Each structure stands twice: as C-alpha cells, then as structure tokens.
Amino acid sequence: MELLHYLDKKVRLIDKALDDFLPHPSIKPESLHRAMRYSLFAGGKRLRPILCIAACEICGGEEKDALPAAAAIECIHTYSLIHDDLPCLDNDNFRRGCYTAHKVFGEAIALLAGDALLTLAFEILAQVRPTLRYSPQAFLSELSHAAGSRKLIAGQVADLEGEGQKHKLSELYFIHRSKTSAMIIVSLRLGAMVANATPSRLASLTTFGENLGLAFQITDDILDVTQTSKWLGKSAGKDAAAKKATYPAFMGIRASRKEAERLTYNARRAVKSSFGHGAKLLEELAFFLLRRKR
C-alpha cells in the first residue's frame, strides 16, 4: 500500500509538471498542441519519470529538482509511442485504452506532435540545474544518446527489420536493451545526476536499469500473449501476428517468466549492494513491475 501511495503521489506531481511545461492548447497551432496533450495525458504508468524522481531521492536529492528531467523523459517516451503507432510502423489504433493520435488527428499532425514532443523534451531538460559533478552538457548528452540512433531508435529499427526473421538470443537482447532498457537507464541516471550522485552509485543504478528494463520488456511480451486488448488498453497479439522478436516466441512463456524473475533479482541486488536499506523503494518497484497484469 505504501508503494501504491508513492506511485499515485508521483503520478499527480508529474502530470502537474507536464501540464505546466506544455504549451496551452489555445496557443497556435492549436491542433498540434491538442495532439501533444492528447497523447501525453492519455494515461500511462509514468514509470520512467517516477524512476527518475526515485533515483534522485535515494541519492539525497529533492523531487522538485528532478521534475524537468522527469518531464523531458516522459515527453520522449510519448513521442516514441506516437511514432510507433503510425501506419508506417506498427499501425496500431489503440494506446492506453484510447484511440491513437493518428486516428484522432490524422497521420500528419500525429507525426508532427511526436516531433514537437521530442524537441520540447530538450527545452525542458535545459532547465535542470548543474551540479558539482554534472554540467548541462552532461545531462543533454545522456538523454540524446539514449534517445538516438544507437539506443532507442536503434531498437526500433532492429525490431522493424526483424519482423518475420529468425533471431539469435543476442539479437533479441540488442533490440530490447536498446528499445526499452536504454530509456529506463537514462531515467535513473538523470535523476541520480540531479542529486550529484557518485560514479559508483550511478553505475549501480545503471545495472539496476538494464536488468529492470529487460524484465519489464519480457513481462510486456508475456502480457501481449496472455491478456486481451480490452484489458491491456492496446492491441494484444500484434507482436505474434507480425512475427516480431519476443521472448515468448523465442523461449516460451514459462522460460520467459523465469528469465524476468532472474533479471528482477539481479536488478534488486544491484541497488541493494550500493544503497542498503535506501534501495527498498526501487526493490519494491521492481517486484511490483514483475507481477503487473497490464
């Protein structure tokens, strides 16, 4: 119950910050700003910004100082979902229980809304205050690398080009380390950097994030196979239909669950070794994500 209270409190805090950072829907071009807000406030776990704030707090920082980084990360995450749902990529009509942006605003405005959220993310991140260890350039470099052609977009490309192909386990890991883990890692790293974390703590959070990201993706893959579209709020079964590289397709559901458990254990161990009792929040969150049903 304490974790659920924490998550609910942080979601409300993040939503308020996002509302403040985004242009008002009455500002021209209204259609673009409505589309940006539509996708950003369509629901979602706010996992990445919550991890950003949690990492800041366990490193001794204040949540208010992490809000620009947290909001920037959520803008990038939402832009990636808008683009991922477009007809030229996954061609999905539902996201978070709502019609996707291109179904509501048309493909052109959806594409531009994603572009605008990506750009706005760096405008917001520029408001992060530097610390003794980390300069403004360090913050910008972290996020641009994670969201760029060697991480997030690399994963999207590998996922797209791998449809219908036979995969090695190393290729599957590459897709999801790039597509999922990279943005979870940078969420934790930016939060810790806001708190002027030591390099050793930053390294521990990086290990935590890599394992958590892979476990999160495996759970996502399992839910895509085992749950309905109505329950998930998005089209279930599309990965299998498109013959995408997923863990259940590669190793089966039982082995996938075991792998998610192993990775979750590794994640929890990584932060416990550096933070001791202070890691309790992240440990509980990792277990919560492993057991989630949507």
ABEGO torsion letter per residue (X at the ends): XAAAAAAAAAAAAAAAAAAAABBBAABOBAAAAAAAAAAAAAEEAGAAAAAAAAAAAAAGBBAAAAAAAAAAAAAAAAAAAAAAABAABAGBABBGGBBBAAAAAEAAAAAAAAAAAAAAAAAAAAABBBBAABBAAAAAAAAAAAABAABAAAAAAAAAAABGBBBBAAAAAAAAAAAAAAAAAAAAAAAAAAAGBBAAAAAAAAAAAAAAAAAAAAAAAAAAAABBAAAAGBBBGAAAAAGBBBAAAAAEAAAAAAAAAAAAAAAAAAAAAAAEAAAAAAAAAAAAAAABAX
